[in-house]
Amino acid sequence: MKNLILFFSSIFLISCSTQTVSVDYDRNQDFSKIQDYHFEFMENTMSELDIQRIQSAIQQELHLKGMNYDENSTVKIKIVQEEYISEKQDSQVGIGVGGGNYGFGTSVGMSIPINSEKLNQHYLVSIFNAENQLVWDGRLDIQMPANANPETIDANVKKGVRKLFKKYPPAKK
């Protein structure tokens, strides 16, 4: 029963999150030539656990696409990450009292804002070819409840990375 409650809680927290992605790439690059890569992290503002999450998720996704991690690769994936907590006003609840008689009415109303803290994670993932030219650029923005447990954060990062690399490698035109 405890596992069932944990499962539904995780599903609820995941559904309360959002992932936004945007991608750009060099139309002249032959992505079939990119078979391996190494990571380079910039502006480290996240914990080691968060860095391991994004690195692992990218490795899993690119492995499915036939690419392998190699520390000696000339192709690099540069990751710039940022994380912060924000207070977001999700919605308001309105309370009102009114009355009327003979076509005249009065009312008193007020709204009570419902605020919640959100964990915001932003990743800029850039792929540079062997000539150190930027050939692919993707942005992943993840927003979830600030009190999300590690399993939920992990699931959200994996889901976001899956979206980010959904159309990688780009189709030739």
Beta strands, then each sheet from edge to edge (+ up, - down):
strand 1: 18-25
strand 2: 36-42
strand 3: 68-69
strand 4: 76-101
strand 5: 104-128
strand 6: 134-145
sheet 1: 1+ 6- 5+ 4- 2- 3-
end
